[in-house]
Amino acid sequence: MISAIHDTLMPLIIIPVSPTAPPGSAGLEKIVNWLAWLTTLAGVAALIYAGGKFGWERWHGGAVESPKIILGALVGGIVATTAGTIMNEIVTAKPS
């Protein structure tokens, strides 16, 4: 019974989506590419800063906070570089 309801209602609920770029979207794509480049640059700068801070903390015996910066930069970089792939999988995913 549940299978019959499922088979009857699912074609009504599922809306086929085929994403296409709207006209004039080349400028927006260029801005997104620039933002991706700036995100990568910020991640590299954060890693360089954290490396210098780690050396400073080890030399002067202060509290070690630089591993948090390194972890944040790495997680942010992973999310930023995989964002397009994640969104593509979400949009084009077919329900089972």
Contacts in CASP RR format, 6 or more apart in sequence:
PFRMAT RR
TARGET T0000
AUTHOR 0000-0000-0000
METHOD contacts of the structure
MODEL  1
MISAIHDTLMPLIIIPVSPTAPPGSAGLEKIVNWLAWLTTLAGVAALIYA
GGKFGWERWHGGAVESPKIILGALVGGIVATTAGTIMNEIVTAKPS
10 95 0 8 1.000
14 95 0 8 1.000
17 91 0 8 1.000
17 92 0 8 1.000
19 91 0 8 1.000
19 92 0 8 1.000
21 29 0 8 1.000
36 80 0 8 1.000
36 81 0 8 1.000
39 77 0 8 1.000
39 80 0 8 1.000
40 77 0 8 1.000
40 80 0 8 1.000
40 81 0 8 1.000
43 73 0 8 1.000
43 76 0 8 1.000
43 77 0 8 1.000
46 69 0 8 1.000
46 70 0 8 1.000
46 72 0 8 1.000
46 73 0 8 1.000
47 70 0 8 1.000
47 73 0 8 1.000
47 74 0 8 1.000
49 69 0 8 1.000
50 66 0 8 1.000
50 67 0 8 1.000
50 69 0 8 1.000
50 70 0 8 1.000
50 73 0 8 1.000
51 66 0 8 1.000
51 70 0 8 1.000
52 66 0 8 1.000
53 65 0 8 1.000
53 66 0 8 1.000
53 69 0 8 1.000
54 64 0 8 1.000
54 66 0 8 1.000
54 67 0 8 1.000
54 70 0 8 1.000
55 66 0 8 1.000
57 63 0 8 1.000
57 64 0 8 1.000
57 65 0 8 1.000
57 66 0 8 1.000
58 64 0 8 1.000
END
